């Protein structure tokens, strides 16, 4: 039975590929994932990885996204002055709760 492309619905255009390298880019970072296998549609270029290749490709993509997300979050936190003590943080939380809810 011919494999149908999930992107363009073309029949008989999915061809098997083995041991190919794909490059992933995200937020200026780049990595190559080698030894991937699956199917490619000759009509539209869509790629479907087999199960093992899909897991490895997704894991490599996750490794690129995590540092970018951390930098976006933690890189935006600008600190000035000496670090706050736990008592100062507790007092700040309590003051904000009072401000928002008008009670202790």
SVG drawing of the C-alpha trace seen along z (x, -y; Angstrom):
<svg xmlns="http://www.w3.org/2000/svg" viewBox="-9 -49 34 51">
<polyline fill="none" stroke="black" stroke-width="0.4" points="0.0,0.0 1.4,-3.4 2.0,-5.9 0.0,-9.1 1.6,-12.5 0.0,-14.0 0.8,-17.5 -0.4,-17.6 -2.3,-14.2 -0.3,-13.1 -0.3,-9.3 2.7,-7.4 5.1,-10.3 6.5,-9.3 10.0,-7.8 12.0,-6.3 15.3,-7.9 17.9,-6.5 20.9,-7.9 20.5,-11.6 21.6,-14.6 19.2,-17.4 20.1,-20.8 18.0,-22.6 18.2,-26.4 16.6,-28.4 17.4,-31.8 20.8,-31.9 21.8,-28.5 22.3,-25.6 22.8,-21.8 23.0,-18.9 21.2,-15.6 22.8,-12.7 21.5,-9.3 17.8,-10.2 15.4,-8.0 11.8,-8.3 9.9,-9.3 10.0,-12.4 7.2,-13.6 8.6,-14.3 5.5,-16.4 5.8,-19.0 9.0,-18.1 7.3,-17.2 9.4,-14.9 8.0,-12.3 10.6,-10.8 10.3,-7.2 9.7,-6.9 13.3,-6.8 14.4,-9.6 11.5,-11.7 12.5,-11.3 16.1,-12.2 15.2,-15.2 12.7,-16.5 15.3,-16.1 17.9,-18.0 15.4,-20.8 14.5,-20.9 18.2,-21.3 18.3,-24.5 15.1,-26.0 15.9,-25.6 19.0,-27.8 17.2,-30.5 14.2,-30.4 16.4,-30.7 18.2,-33.6 14.9,-35.3 13.7,-34.9 16.8,-35.3 18.5,-37.7 15.7,-40.2 16.0,-40.3 18.1,-43.2 19.3,-43.5 20.6,-46.6 21.9,-46.9 22.8,-44.2 20.8,-41.0 17.6,-41.0 17.6,-39.0 14.8,-36.4 13.3,-38.8 13.2,-41.6 11.6,-39.3 9.0,-38.1 8.2,-41.7 7.8,-42.6 5.4,-39.7 3.3,-40.6 3.2,-44.3 2.1,-43.4 -0.6,-41.0 -1.9,-43.9 -1.8,-46.3 -3.8,-43.9 -6.3,-42.5 -6.4,-45.3 -5.9,-42.9 -3.2,-40.9"/>
</svg>
